[in-house]
Amino acid sequence: MTRRPSADGAQSAGDAAGADPGEASVGPAPAGRHLGRGGRHRGLAATAIVVATVLVAAGAFVAVQVFRLQSNVLTSPLNLGENGESAIPVDSSTDPLQILILGTDTRRGNTGDFFGSEDDSTGEGNSDVMMLLTLSADREDVTVVSFPRDLLVPLPSCLDPETGESSQAMDLGQLNGALKAGGPGCTVAAINNLTGLSVDHFMMADFNAVKELTSTLGGVEVCVEGPVEDEYSGLSLPAGTSEVEGDQALAFLRTRHSFGDGGDAGRIAAQQSFMASMARKVQAEGTLTNLPRLYAIADTVTRNLTVDEDLSKPAELLRIADRMKDVDLSNIAFVTVPTEQWVEDPNRLVLDEDAASPLFDALREDRGLTEDEPEPTATASKAPSPSASAPPASPSASATPEPSASATPEVPAVDPGSVPVLVVNGTSNPERATAVQKLLVAAGYTQAATYASVPAERTQVYFSTGYEDAAADLAARLGVPASQVTLDESAAGVQLLVGADLATGSKVVVPPLGSALDGQTADEVTCQSSSGF
């Protein structure tokens, strides 16, 4: 998964920034209203009657549409755990909110119609996608945690509401199979047990929901590093960016062979990238504040959606949409729950409890994953910490002192002076690339050059074949996590994208959990690397 800044992107960003934000929404000025003198009472009364009639008709229309939306949705119990408690009632406008999002591998929609062939589905409805969406109470953070389909977890005994029978509890069972034990409420019970949370709602969508939603949105932009021709999923994409919808969007989300190592990790990364792209599009087009468009999307989704009873009310969905409409894209984090291979079967995963514990703590404590580390206890001499909202520092203030000899890492395996390095400025300070360039020149990277780019939250190091050691050395000097060091043959040496986390100082400021989790934020444009399968 890589992110490539481009001069074209920088120009587009500049054009967008210079545009009048209200220009697109400004319509013609309202016509003048002339009340006249005398003799108009009858006309005003008639107007009042017409207005009242229109309002009544509009109210009836809204009521019909709300009823229609609600009648679209299928409902299922929230928690099927035998001793599971219902979620504590929450105010969806003000309280922290957890929503489990499930995608099933069945092609049978709410209408009973079947889409595709039997070979495309297990027929049992396993969870093909499992994501826990958390909305913070202050409306500033959104966290989406992905759970791999091959993850083994303790499964509770669940009571099937249709048969009245209980499934057998398991010390370790595949999480995506919990759905078969009565429905999504069993997956909710398993997630509650695993995380220590109390999930408030769930949404379960089928294949057709993805196809119709992407078509309603007019496509979603995706990016792949190389051309993809996947005979298993039917995904066919050229290298670079493409708009996908319908069957191709579904294939992009479901392919098990095209990305990364050809396993679940690559597919989850693609799903997170897709969701981030969709969030950017929805926010850029003002979808969440456009009621007709929002209704069209709600109508599309609800026809292929199963939810808990409380979430079946359209007003509840609108309150959730209202909470998300103004969240900064850089505060929408997509991460994967930390896992490790199961010792008895390397094709299965178990929870990495040491790495997952801080993540679950953050969710329970209503902390966003993109927040800075808590500041130390205040003292009289403490200076304010830099923030994304602070104005760019002056050139003199941004100059970073050269690292001392004692802080310099060991001599790398290659001569730094022979390594071409492009320093790409993704910060709001136009002088920052020059300051970082001086740091690198002082460390021996005398071929460092600078370049301006679109804003970036995270610092990334890209390298081409033969420059692995130089990239590792450069990353170590600047504190860039290994997860943000990527092979990219277009780098022509080493390319350093300086993000907001390296806006000052000589080391990347890593937010809590940032180096321990795989994922991205919604403002990051990522490209999927091909698995070669």
Secondary structure, DSSP 8 states (H G I E B T S, - for coil): -B----HHHHHHHHHHHHS-TTGGG-----------SSS-HHHHHHHHHHHHHHHHHHHHHHHHHHHHHHHH-EE--S--BTT--------TTTS-EEEEEEEES--B-TTS-B-S-GGG--SS--EEEEEEEEE-TTSS-EEEEE--TTEEEEE--BB-TTT--B---EEEEEGGGGGGTTSHHHHHHHHHHHHS----EEEEE-HHHHHHHHHHHT-EEEEESS-EE-TTT--EE-SEEEEE-HHHHHHHHH-SSSBTTSSHHHHHHHHHHHHHHHHHHHHHTTGGG-HHHHHHHHHHHHTTEEE-GGGGSHHHHHHHHHHHTT--GGGEEEEE--EEEETTEEEEEEE-HHHHHHHHHHHHTT--TTS--------TT------TTS----HHHH------GGG-----SS-GGG--EEEEE-SS-TTHHHHHHHHHHHTT-TTEEEEE-S--SS-EEEE-TT-HHHHHHHHHHHT--GGGEEE-GGGSSEEEEE-GGGSSSSS----TTTTT-EEEETT---BB-B---
